């Protein structure tokens, strides 16, 4: 079943398939974390793009010249293309269907290669390595490292970025040591790190990280981001990120 959701930003909307993998808070937080670095005229590439939520949010919130998504599942990529058309963003947005493990072979519709031409790359990759797998193949691919590993994601990001370009990522804290090691192996030096907590007293559930290609060593740890004040009630920072009005805040959930 399909539905069209309001993204709460400049009237932008997204087409979603409720039987596939709909976007969650991690994609929203990733786009918010990256947006200040997306300057006017920049080129942006989103890896593991799904139905295009991160590219759409960055299109709504920035003046990027070009925003391209890369997704391996054709059904999800087609939903993203329909959302691009729905928001009349065909001139600066494009969704490619392809395997990021073969990024060196991929080209845009105008024939341009993806290598070393982007100032910003984002990714909300599959988190899971466990044997507990969702029987729905669409959700399985989105959540588990079935078709790519994080090593592949980092390698693709490094390939696509120009020197000095920034890679923005959201992932699970239990894999942080591994993630940072792999980033550095691919010339992506971590520069900013923020932990995301459901509640102020709880342990972190996600982390957001910015890495810069070919940069020197220096990592800043930002104040933690807390999602909820009380059950079902966002903190003011989350309300700001979601763009929720005062009358909507009490009823809004993830």
C-alpha positions in Angstrom: 0.0 0.0 0.0 1.3 3.4 -0.9 0.9 6.7 0.8 2.2 10.3 0.4 3.7 11.8 3.5 4.3 15.5 4.3 8.0 16.1 5.2 7.1 19.2 7.2 9.5 21.4 5.2 8.5 23.8 2.5 5.7 21.6 1.4 7.9 18.7 0.3 6.3 15.3 0.2 7.5 11.7 -0.2 5.9 8.6 -1.8 6.2 5.6 0.5 5.3 1.9 0.3 4.1 0.8 3.7 4.9 -2.8 2.9 8.6 -1.9 2.2 11.0 0.0 4.3 9.6 3.5 5.3 12.0 6.1 6.5 12.6 6.6 10.2 14.2 9.1 12.6 17.8 8.1 11.7 17.3 9.5 8.1 15.8 12.7 9.5 18.7 13.2 12.0 21.3 12.4 9.3 19.9 15.1 6.9 19.8 17.6 9.8 23.4 16.8 10.8 24.7 17.2 7.2 22.6 20.2 6.0 24.8 23.0 7.4 27.8 21.7 5.4 25.8 21.7 2.2 26.7 25.1 0.7 25.1 26.8 -2.3 26.3 25.1 -5.5 27.5 21.9 -3.9 27.1 18.5 -5.3 25.7 15.8 -3.0 25.6 12.0 -3.3 23.4 9.8 -1.0 24.4 6.1 -0.8 21.9 3.4 0.3 19.3 5.9 -0.6 16.1 3.8 -0.2 13.1 5.8 -1.2 15.1 9.0 -1.4 14.3 10.5 2.0 17.7 12.0 2.7 18.1 13.6 -0.8 14.6 15.0 -0.5 15.2 16.6 2.9 18.5 18.1 1.7 16.7 19.4 -1.4 14.2 21.1 0.8 16.7 22.5 3.3 19.7 23.5 1.1 20.7 25.3 -2.1 22.8 22.3 -3.4 23.3 22.4 -7.2 23.0 18.7 -7.6 21.6 15.9 -5.4 22.0 12.3 -6.5 20.8 9.2 -4.8 22.1 5.7 -5.3 19.9 2.7 -4.5 20.2 -1.0 -5.4 16.5 -1.9 -5.2 14.7 -0.7 -8.3 11.3 -0.5 -6.5 12.6 1.9 -3.9 14.5 3.9 -6.5 11.3 4.3 -8.6 9.4 5.6 -5.5 12.2 8.2 -5.1 11.9 9.2 -8.7 8.2 9.7 -8.3 8.8 11.8 -5.2 11.3 13.9 -7.1 8.7 14.5 -9.8 6.0 15.2 -7.2 8.2 18.0 -5.7 9.2 19.3 -9.2 12.9 18.8 -8.5 13.9 17.0 -11.7 16.4 19.6 -12.7 18.8 19.2 -9.7 17.8 15.7 -8.4 18.5 12.2 -9.8 18.0 8.7 -8.4 20.3 6.0 -9.8 19.6 2.3 -9.6 22.9 0.5 -9.0 25.3 -1.4 -6.8 27.6 0.8 -4.7 30.1 -2.1 -4.7 30.5 -1.3 -8.4 30.5 2.4 -8.1 33.5 2.8 -10.4 31.4 1.5 -13.3 28.3 3.7 -12.6 27.4 6.8 -14.6 24.7 9.4 -14.4 22.1 9.7 -17.1 24.2 12.3 -18.8 27.1 9.9 -19.0 29.2 11.5 -16.2 31.1 9.2 -13.8 30.5 9.5 -10.1 34.2 9.7 -9.0 35.7 12.6 -7.1 33.0 15.1 -8.1 31.0 15.5 -4.9 31.6 17.8 -2.0 29.2 15.9 0.3 28.3 12.2 0.6 25.7 10.9 3.0 24.8 7.3 4.0 22.2 5.6 6.2 23.5 2.1 5.5 22.3 -1.3 6.7 23.2 -1.7 10.4 22.8 -5.4 11.1 25.3 -8.2 10.9 23.4 -10.8 12.9 21.6 -13.9 11.8 18.2 -12.6 12.8 16.8 -11.6 9.5 13.5 -10.2 8.4 11.8 -12.6 6.0 10.6 -9.6 3.9 13.4 -9.3 1.3 13.0 -5.6 0.8 13.4 -4.9 4.5 16.1 -7.5 4.8 18.3 -5.7 2.2 17.6 -2.3 3.9 18.5 -3.5 7.4 21.1 -6.2 7.0 24.5 -6.3 5.3 23.3 -8.7 2.7 24.3 -6.9 -0.6 27.0 -4.7 0.9 29.2 -4.3 4.0 30.2 -1.1 5.6 33.7 -1.5 4.0 31.9 -1.2 0.7 30.0 1.9 1.8 33.2 3.7 3.0 35.1 2.7 -0.2 32.3 4.1 -2.3 32.1 7.4 -0.3 35.9 7.9 -0.6 35.7 7.2 -4.4 32.9 9.8 -4.9 34.3 12.6 -2.7 36.8 15.2 -3.8 39.7 15.8 -1.5 38.4 17.8 1.5 34.9 16.6 0.9 32.7 15.5 3.8 31.1 12.1 4.5 28.1 12.1 6.8 26.9 8.8 8.4 24.4 7.4 10.9 25.0 4.1 12.5 24.7 2.0 15.7 27.1 2.6 18.7 28.0 -1.0 19.1 29.9 -0.9 15.8 31.5 2.5 16.4 35.1 1.3 16.8 34.8 -0.8 13.7 33.2 2.1 11.7 35.9 4.6 12.7 38.7 2.1 11.8 37.2 1.5 8.3 36.7 5.2 7.7 40.3 5.9 8.3 41.4 2.9 6.1 39.6 4.7 3.3 41.2 8.2 3.9 38.0 9.4 5.7 39.1 11.1 8.9 36.4 11.5 11.6 35.9 15.1 12.6 32.6 15.4 14.4 30.7 12.8 16.5 27.3 13.1 18.2 25.6 10.4 20.2 21.8 10.1 20.0 19.8 9.0 23.1 16.1 8.1 23.3 16.0 9.6 26.8 18.5 11.6 28.7 19.1 8.9 31.3 19.5 6.1 28.7 22.4 4.8 26.7 23.0 5.9 23.1 21.0 4.2 20.4 22.6 5.9 17.3 25.6 8.0 16.5 26.1 10.6 13.8 29.6 11.1 12.4 31.2 13.5 9.9 34.5 12.4 8.2 36.6 14.5 5.8 38.6 13.0 3.0 42.4 13.4 3.2 42.2 15.4 6.4 44.4 15.4 9.5 43.6 14.0 12.9 41.2 15.9 15.1 37.8 14.7 16.4 35.3 16.9 18.2 32.6 15.2 20.4 29.4 17.2 20.3 26.8 17.5 23.0 24.4 14.5 23.0 21.1 14.7 21.1 18.2 13.5 23.2 15.0 12.5 21.3 12.3 12.4 24.0 11.4 14.4 27.1 8.7 12.0 28.0 7.1 9.0 26.3 5.8 10.2 22.9 6.9 13.8 23.5 9.9 15.1 21.6 12.5 17.4 23.0 12.6 21.0 21.6 15.7 20.1 19.5 13.8 17.2 17.9 10.7 19.4 17.3 13.0 21.9 15.6 14.6 19.2 13.4 11.2 17.9 12.4 9.8 21.3 11.9 6.8 20.5 14.0 4.4 23.3 15.1 3.4 23.8 18.7 -0.1 22.3 18.2 1.3 19.2 16.6 4.0 18.4 19.1 2.0 16.5 21.7 0.8 13.9 19.2 3.9 13.5 17.1 5.7 10.1 17.3 8.4 8.4 15.2 
